[in-house]
């Protein structure tokens, strides 16, 4: 028992350090994103003053002809403030702050990952990136490539990838998982309780976990299919990676709530793209070349190591807790 405790402590210290570094990188991406949008020529012949209604997103809708004087920059700032607010909520709650929640990991005290959203964000983000990298590695062995959709403009692409996590989490997690979970497991019918369950499904009495897991897997597969089903979508190689990500996000939503799943999805889009576009601008290279830059490779390596530590720490702590049971 004592040896197990020492092993966990030896893993807990670097694990907590890795989570802290990831947290810092996520935080720094906020000013980087603002700088890229408003202080660089990422958009080429257009900039942040480009009218929002001129985007392809509005071309076939009734809003396209609407006299709305809103620019891409205005919409981006609204999204930026929203994500920053969610980030602060995750950093401070729901019960303990991020720094306080790290202490049990370092000293191996009474570890409870639900005390702080940001612990779940940093841990599961690293696991998601690790699993995505493994899927990509296996598929490359079978000559299955993951080709992203073509982007006409880097500024517009940055706006779209920043908007996508909010839309997709509202659709795939809140609507397709949250509402069915409420219908299956709720014993109350008040609007307030319904909203609380959508925000954090783990308050439900989920007595039959198999149904909840089936729902998470089904929606995850649907999430993967949605990434390849449309004309300007990813190549077919993206399906397995997106489906695995959808299942992880669904599981995270089930266990930790909307804040955690949204920020993980935000990080896989905005966070990664903000660093790539920043590298692109300061080195005068394309976005595609920026993803092959040494800094991006270092970030990927950091997340892969953190993902391995996250899984190892989870397995060890579960084993240790079972041994402590009488």
N, C-alpha and C positions, 0 to 999 in steps of 0.2 A: 504493500500500500504506500509506504514511504517513497519507494523508488518511482512509483507511478506519479506521485505528487511532484517529485523533483523533475520528472520528464515533462509534465504539463507546464511547470513553471519555466523550464528552459525553452519550451515552444511558445509559451504565452508572451514572453517579453518581445521576441522578434515579431510575433504575430500582431501584437498591439502596436508596435512601431510601424509595421507595414500598413495597418489600417489608418494610422495617424497621417502617414505620408499620402495615402490615397485621398483622405479627407482634405489635406492641404491642396493637392492638385485639383480636386473638384472645386474648391473655393476660388482658387486662382483663375479658373476657366471663366468665371463671371466677368472680371475686367478684361480678359483677353477677348471674349466675344464682343463686348462693346467696342473695344479698340478696333477690331477687325471690320466691323460693320460701318463705323462712323469715321475712322481715321485712315483707312486704306482704300485702294482702288480695286477691291475684290470684285466689284460688279462690272469693271471695265467701262463700257459706254453708258452704264446707268449707275446710280448710287442710291443711298437710303431714302432719297426724296421720290423715288419711283412710285407712282400711284398704286395702291393696293388692288384697286379694281382692274388694273391692266394685267394682273397675273392670270396664268392659264386656269388657275383654280376657279376663277370667276367667269371665264369665257362663256360657259354654257349655263349660267345661272341668271336668275332675275336680278342679281345684285350687280351684274357687270355694267349695266347702264345707269345704275343708281348714282346720284350726285353726292358721293361720299368722299370728302376731302381727307383721306387717310393714306399715309405713305407706308411703304414697307418698313421704314425706320420707326414710325409710330407704333406699328403692330409688333415689331420686334421688341421694343422697349416694354410694352405691356406684357408680352410673354416673359421677358427677362425679369421683370419685377415679380411676376407670379411665381416663377421657378425659384427666385431668391427667397421669397416668403416661405415657400414649401421647404426650402433648404434650411432656413432658420428654425422652422417648426421641427424638422428632423434632428437638427443639432441639439435642440433644447429638451426634447421630449420623446415619448409622452410622460415619462416619470423622472428620469435622470438626464443630466446633460451628457454630451459625448465624452468629455474628459473623465467624469465620474464613472460612467459606464465602462470605461476601459480598465479601471483599477482592478476589478475582479479577474480580468483576463491576465493581467500582469502577476498578481499575487495568488491567482486561482482561489478566489473567494466564492461567494454564492453567485455564480455566473447565470445571468438571465438576459438573453439577447433582446427580449421584448421591452426592456426598460428604456431603450433609446433607439429611435428609428435609424439614426445614422450608422450604428453598428451593423444593422441589417443591410443597409445600403452598401457600405464598403465591403462587407463580407460577401454578399451574394453577387455584387457586381463583379468581383474578382473570380468567383466561381463561374458565372455566366461567360466571362471572357475566356476562361480556361477551357470550358466545354466547347465553346465556339471554335477556338483554335484547334482543338483535337478533332472536331468534325471536319474542319477545313483541311487538316493534315491528312486524314483518312481519305477524303474525297479527292485530293490532289493525287493520291496514289492510284486512283482509278480514272485519272484524267477528267475529273469533274470540276469545272471552274465555277467560281462565284463572280459573276459579272454584274456590277451595279447598273442601274438605269442611267441613260445618258442625261447630262445636265447642260442646258444651254447657257446658264449663267451661274457662277459660283455664289454670288450674293443671294440669288433666288433660291438656290439649292440650300444654302445655310439657313434661310428663313424656313423653308419647308421641313428640313430635318429638325429644326427647333420646334415647329408646330406639331409634327407627327406624334411625339410621345403623349402629348395631352389628348389629342383626338383618339389615338389608338388605345390609350389606357381607359378613357371614358367608354369607348365602345367595347373593347375585348375584355376588360376586367370588370368595370362597374355594371355594364348592361348585361353582358353574356355570362358572367360568373356571379357578380354580386346579387342581382335580382333573383336568379334561380336558387342561389343558396338561401336567400331570405324566404322564398316560397317553400323550400324543402324543410328548413330547420327552425323557422321562427314560430314562436307561440304567442306573439303579440302582433297587433295590427296598427299601432300608432305611427303617424308620419315621422315623429322625432326618432323613434326606435328604428324605423326603416332607414333613415338617413345615417344614423349611427352605424348600422350594420353594413351599409354600402361603404362607409368610410373605413370601417375596421371589422371585417367579417368574423374575426376570431372571438367576438363577444357572443356569437351564436353558439348554441349547444349542439355541436356537430357530433351526434351519437353514431352515425353511420359514415365513417370516413371514406368508404369505398365509393359512395355516390359522389362525394365532393371531389375525390381524386379523379374519377372518371370525367367529371365536368371540366376540371382543370386540364386534363390531357386532351379532351375533345376540342376545347377552345384553343389550346396551344397548337394543335394540328391545323385548325382553321386559320389561326394567325399565320402559320407558315405558308399555307396555301394562298392567303391574301397577298403575300409578298411576290408571288410569281404569276398570279392569275390574270393580270391586266396587261394591256398593250405595252406600256412604258415601265414595266416592272423589272425586278431582278431576273437573272437567268435561273433555270430550274435548279441549279446547284445551291441556291439560297434556301430552298425549302427545308432541308434537314436542320440547318443552322437556325433559321427563323422559328421553326416548330419547337426546337429545344429551348430557345430563348423564351418563346411564348409559354411553354410549360413551367419554366423557372419563374417567370414573372407572375403566372397564375398562382403557383405555390407560395411565392412571397406575398402576394396580395391576400391569400387565404390566411397565412400565419401572422403577417405583420401589418397589413392594411394598405390603403391606397397611397399614402405618403411614400412608403418604401418602394413599391412597385413603380410608381411614377418617376421617382428620382433615379432609379436604376435605368429605366428606359431613357430618361433625359440624358443620363451620362453616356449611354451607348450612342447617342446621336449628337447632342449639342457639345458635350464635353470633348469628345474625340474630334469632332469636326472643327471646334474652335482652335485646338492646338495645331491641327493639320493646316488650316487656313492661315494661321499666324506664321507657321514655318514657311508656307508657300509665299507669303508676302515679304518677309524679311530676307528670304534667299532668292527671290525672283524665279521661282520654279512653279510648275503646275501642281494642282491639288493631288493628282495621281502620284507625282514624284515625291510630294511631301509625305505621303503615307509610307514611303520607303526610306525616309530620312532616319538617321541614327537616333534622334530624340524620340521619334515615334516607336522605333524598335525597342528603345530602353523602357518606354512607358509600357509597352506590351509585355516585356520581360518582367517588369515589376508586378503587373497584374497576374501573370502566370504563376509567379512565385507565391503571391498572396493567395491565389486560388488554391494552390497545393496546401499551404498552411491552413487555410480555412477548412478544407476537407479533413486534414489530419487532426486539427484541433477538435473538430466536431466528433470524429470517431473516438478519439482518446477520452474526451470528456464524457461521452455516453458510456464508454467502457468503465471509466472510473466511478461514475455515479451508480452503475449497476453493481459494482463490487462493494459499494458502501451500503447497499440495501441489506437489511437483516435477513 
